[in-house]
């Protein structure tokens, strides 16, 4: 779909919440420039545990990183879901709830993307499960009623 918008593309996207939060080592610039500079987001409850199978590392996407939140926007152009991410607000602008649009793309069959996880496995994941089945940051909680909290949820394919 050609939306007529100019924006950069990427093939894969890293979960920005996995960036190192270590000011002593000089790796704090990513955190300072992150949409949420609060270190609590970066402190995952476990590694080498059961939750590792829910923590995304890389996924298909249209930008280099994402900072998914439970109210992340759906990419929309002209009032319709933009399956290639065109018009995705997180692609061309910054803002907390806009970053999920970077990966909410219809890249594979049956409205899915591929996601790799901390425990080393990868899965073909339904677009709607980006919000409801992942542990994006240390305090992420999947929305109980996505249609009430996620902008344009009703435009996503089933």
C-alpha positions in Angstrom: 0.0 0.0 0.0 1.5 3.3 -1.0 0.4 6.0 1.4 2.4 8.8 -0.2 4.3 9.3 3.0 8.1 9.4 3.2 9.6 7.4 6.0 12.6 5.1 6.7 12.1 1.3 6.8 13.8 -1.5 8.6 13.3 -5.3 8.4 13.8 -6.2 12.0 13.1 -4.4 15.3 14.8 -4.8 18.7 12.9 -4.5 22.0 14.3 -1.3 23.3 13.4 -2.3 26.9 16.4 -4.7 26.7 18.9 -1.9 26.2 21.4 -1.7 29.0 20.6 0.7 31.9 24.1 1.2 33.3 25.2 4.7 33.8 28.6 3.6 35.2 29.4 1.9 31.9 28.3 4.8 29.9 25.3 3.1 28.3 22.7 5.5 29.6 22.1 7.5 26.4 19.5 5.0 25.1 17.7 5.3 28.4 17.8 9.1 28.4 16.4 9.2 24.9 13.9 6.4 25.5 10.2 7.4 25.6 10.2 6.3 29.3 13.4 7.1 31.1 12.3 5.4 34.3 14.7 2.6 35.2 11.9 0.5 36.6 10.8 -0.4 33.0 14.2 -2.0 32.3 14.4 -4.3 35.4 12.9 -7.5 34.2 11.7 -9.9 36.9 13.7 -12.9 35.7 16.2 -14.2 33.2 16.7 -17.9 32.8 13.1 -18.4 34.1 9.6 -19.1 32.9 9.0 -15.5 31.9 11.9 -15.6 29.3 9.5 -17.3 26.8 7.4 -14.1 26.9 10.1 -11.5 26.6 10.6 -10.4 23.0 14.2 -9.6 21.7 13.7 -9.1 18.0 10.7 -9.1 15.7 9.7 -8.2 12.2 9.2 -4.4 12.0 9.6 -1.2 10.1 12.0 0.6 12.4 15.2 -0.3 14.3 13.7 -0.4 17.8 10.4 -0.4 19.7 9.3 0.5 23.2 5.9 -1.3 23.3 3.4 -0.3 25.9 -0.1 -1.6 26.7 -1.7 1.4 25.0 0.4 1.3 21.8 -1.3 2.6 18.7 -2.3 0.6 15.6 -0.8 1.9 12.4 -3.6 3.7 10.4 -3.8 5.6 7.2 -7.0 7.2 6.0 -9.0 5.6 8.8 -7.9 2.1 7.8 -5.3 -0.3 9.3 -2.0 0.2 7.4 -0.6 -3.4 7.1 2.9 -2.3 6.0 3.3 0.2 8.8 2.9 3.2 6.5 1.6 6.1 8.5 2.7 4.4 11.7 3.1 7.3 14.1 6.1 5.7 15.8 7.9 5.5 12.5 8.1 9.2 11.7 7.5 10.7 15.2 8.3 9.9 18.8 5.8 9.3 21.6 5.1 6.7 24.2 2.0 5.1 22.8 3.1 5.2 19.2 6.0 2.7 19.3 4.0 -0.5 19.0 2.9 0.6 15.5 6.5 -0.1 14.4 5.9 -3.9 14.6 2.1 -4.1 14.2 2.6 -5.0 10.5 1.0 -7.7 8.4 4.3 -9.3 7.2 3.4 -13.0 7.1 0.4 -15.2 6.3 -2.7 -15.0 8.5 -1.8 -11.5 9.9 1.4 -12.4 11.7 4.9 -11.3 12.5 7.9 -13.4 13.7 9.2 -12.7 17.2 12.3 -14.2 18.9 12.5 -14.4 22.6 15.0 -14.3 25.5 14.9 -18.0 25.9 16.0 -18.5 22.3 12.8 -19.7 20.7 11.0 -17.8 17.9 7.3 -17.8 17.1 5.0 -16.7 14.4 2.7 -14.4 16.3 -0.7 -12.9 15.5 -0.7 -9.1 15.3 -3.2 -8.8 18.1 -1.0 -10.9 20.3 1.7 -8.3 20.2 -0.3 -6.5 22.9 -1.9 -9.4 24.7 0.7 -12.2 24.9 4.1 -10.5 25.4 6.1 -9.2 28.4 7.6 -6.1 26.7 9.2 -4.5 29.8 9.5 -5.2 33.5 6.2 -3.7 34.4 4.2 -4.3 31.2 0.7 -5.7 31.8 -1.4 -6.8 28.8 -4.6 -4.8 28.6 -7.6 -6.6 30.0 -9.8 -5.0 27.4 -7.7 -4.0 24.4 -10.6 -2.4 22.6 -10.9 0.1 25.5 -7.2 1.1 25.7 -5.6 0.6 22.4 -6.3 3.3 19.8 -7.9 1.8 16.6 -7.8 -1.8 18.0 -11.0 -2.5 16.1 -9.2 -1.9 12.8 -6.8 -4.8 13.3 -7.5 -8.0 11.3 -8.7 -10.9 13.3 
